[in-house]
């Protein structure tokens, strides 16, 4: 049985989560708090395995709560459940000691899986956050490249440009890419020109070589 403490300043949200979690026989909500100060007070008297906690709370928010919680209750795992999706918030909470980060628009199946993962001592990022951070990591990883003639190239491609580059390298035409991405052919042509300008790749062969070197295609 995994014991859970809910921490959110919205009563209706806590009620909804409690009701959804009650469907799992091995998940038990042992307490509720509306701010970080109440979390710390409850943990002093109510044993819990996981604190499912929002970041934005009155009195003591998630950022301020984490250091004290980690110091006084190091055995308790913290899973953030919030609407704050910016990577800076994710990084700050994870650096402070949170084991997982889930957005409030996640499915209950993902939330329950996250609770079990964190309770087992493993880290968890919800799908949306993970994909966004992966896109950023891939974008930042694209550095100097060479075209077929050996000329230098550099790129700081957007997520959409990376997607277009991958499809170009797979052999799709501009028209086929526009159909696949539900946008206009002219937009794809613009993306293609931007990619060429950023990477200095002078032909399709160079674009394919770049995509392969960056792991976008096999």
C-alpha atoms as one frame of an Amber mdcrd trajectory, in Angstrom:
protein
   0.000   0.000   0.000   1.382   3.393  -1.037   0.403   6.168   1.370  -0.205
   9.520  -0.332  -0.500  13.035   1.015  -2.263  15.488  -1.317  -1.082  19.110
  -1.290  -3.007  21.670  -3.339  -4.781  24.878  -2.396  -7.873  23.988  -4.442
 -10.241  21.792  -2.454 -12.201  20.671  -5.517  -9.015  19.426  -7.161  -7.986
  17.482  -4.044 -11.464  15.950  -3.865 -11.261  14.913  -7.504  -7.825  13.353
  -7.188  -8.800  11.523  -4.006 -11.862  10.097  -5.738  -9.848   8.963  -8.756
  -7.084   7.413  -6.664  -9.608   5.537  -4.533 -10.183   3.232  -7.507  -6.715
   1.746  -6.886  -6.689  -0.665  -3.975  -2.951  -0.183  -3.385  -3.083   3.629
  -3.211  -4.254   5.261   0.015  -4.695   9.019   0.502  -3.763   9.510   4.169
  -4.027  13.290   4.348  -4.626  16.597   2.576  -2.946  19.979   2.806  -3.621
  23.353   1.202  -0.068  24.691   1.521   3.486  23.695   2.330   3.248  24.564
   6.020   0.343  22.128   6.399   2.331  19.479   4.513   5.179  19.698   7.017
   2.799  19.665   9.990   0.933  16.626   8.662   4.076  14.660   7.925   5.140
  15.088  11.544   2.110  13.043  12.654   0.985  11.168   9.537   3.395   8.736
   7.841   3.326   9.005   4.044   5.311   7.508   1.194   4.565  10.101  -1.487
   3.549  13.761  -1.319   1.599  14.722  -4.435   2.213  18.459  -4.343   1.468
  21.556  -6.394   4.097  24.276  -6.812   1.855  27.334  -6.491   0.388  27.387
  -2.976  -0.184  30.154  -0.421   1.766  30.564   2.843   4.542  28.185   1.748
   4.818  27.236  -1.924   6.468  24.158  -3.408   9.876  25.776  -3.830   9.997
  26.912  -0.208   8.604  23.622   1.105  11.088  21.299  -0.602  14.271  22.092
   1.402  12.521  21.710   4.763  10.696  18.567   3.640  13.875  16.919   2.354
  15.713  17.826   5.564  13.069  16.649   8.029  11.501  13.770   6.048  14.178
  12.420   3.668  12.346   9.112   3.254   9.269  10.799   1.754   9.152  11.062
  -2.046   7.720  14.172  -3.694   5.785  14.068  -6.956   4.933  17.506  -8.337
   1.454  17.887  -9.840   1.053  21.331 -11.384   0.078  23.386 -14.417   3.528
  25.030 -14.557   5.182  23.500 -17.594   8.201  25.759 -18.082  11.492  23.889
 -17.934  12.844  26.295 -15.303  10.151  25.184 -12.845  10.831  21.539 -13.654
  14.579  21.967 -13.149  14.177  23.894  -9.882  11.873  21.323  -8.322  13.985
  18.370  -9.412  17.143  20.053  -8.161  15.384  20.703  -4.854  14.742  16.973
  -4.477  11.408  16.195  -6.144  11.387  12.725  -7.683   8.825  13.431 -10.391
   6.939  16.112 -12.283   3.463  15.698 -13.773   1.132  18.243 -15.358  -2.476
  18.497 -14.213  -3.732  17.754 -17.714  -2.179  14.270 -17.556  -4.436  11.221
 -17.611  -5.135   9.590 -14.254  -3.395   6.447 -15.525  -0.191   8.458 -15.998
  -0.534  10.040 -12.561  -1.004   6.695 -10.819   1.935   5.245 -12.754   4.025
   8.255 -11.706   3.068   7.733  -8.047   4.138   4.096  -8.145   7.359   4.960
  -9.986   8.315   7.650  -7.485   7.313   5.488  -4.515   9.730   2.848  -5.809
  12.534   5.401  -5.705  12.682   6.180  -9.412  12.337   9.527 -11.172   9.437
  10.339 -13.478   8.609  13.064 -15.985   5.180  13.174 -17.596   4.998  12.587
 -21.336   4.426  16.225 -22.291   7.319  17.553 -20.210   9.609  14.767 -21.382
   8.898  15.420 -25.066   9.378  19.178 -24.688  12.700  18.734 -22.915  13.820
  16.143 -25.455  13.068  18.522 -28.315  15.086  21.245 -26.610  17.982  18.884
 -25.939  18.022  17.707 -29.571  17.813  21.289 -30.839  20.695  22.419 -28.652
  22.768  19.408 -29.643  22.804  20.412 -33.295  26.092  22.219 -33.654  28.571
  22.531 -36.507  27.817  20.345 -39.499  29.404  19.946 -42.904  27.764  19.896
 -46.280  28.665  17.431 -48.978  31.454  19.709 -50.178  32.874  19.863 -46.679
  31.744  23.407 -45.936  30.985  24.404 -42.354  27.423  24.606 -41.138  25.696
  25.477 -37.871  22.128  25.144 -36.668  19.793  26.088 -33.894  16.698  24.478
 -35.344  13.214  24.763 -33.915  11.202  21.651 -33.053   9.161  22.069 -36.270
  12.313  22.484 -38.371  13.723  19.301 -36.860  10.502  17.523 -37.786  10.686
  18.838 -41.352  14.384  17.910 -41.597  13.577  14.346 -40.537  10.864  14.028
 -43.195  13.108  15.529 -45.887  15.784  12.991 -44.984  13.197  10.214 -45.252
  12.652  11.234 -48.867   9.302  13.019 -48.662   8.579  15.881 -51.047   7.452
  19.306 -49.841   3.886  18.434 -50.823   3.968  15.123 -48.952   5.431  16.827
 -45.872   2.743  19.526 -45.953   0.046  16.842 -46.057   1.648  14.920 -43.199
   2.017  17.998 -40.995  -1.356  19.500 -41.975   0.126  22.763 -43.218   0.669
  24.508 -46.526   3.320  23.606 -49.071   4.536  27.186 -48.935   5.123  26.877
 -45.177   7.181  23.730 -45.701   9.212  25.475 -48.394   9.907  28.276 -45.903
  10.994  25.754 -43.254  13.243  24.067 -45.798  14.906  27.359 -46.730  15.387
  28.224 -43.046  17.000  24.841 -42.406  19.337  25.301 -45.377  20.236  28.811
 -44.231  20.950  27.700 -40.664  22.921  24.561 -41.526  24.567  25.826 -44.722
  23.695  22.477 -46.273  23.641  23.141 -50.008  21.611  20.140 -51.159  19.306
  17.356 -50.026  22.178  14.901 -49.660  23.790  17.221 -47.105  20.495  17.509
 -45.234  20.212  13.721 -45.099  23.778  13.477 -43.836  22.991  16.017 -41.116
  19.825  14.198 -40.073  21.699  10.899 -39.815  24.590  12.438 -37.859  22.140
  13.905 -35.362  20.206  10.657 -34.907  16.981  11.904 -36.477  16.956   8.943
 -38.869  18.885   5.687 -39.061
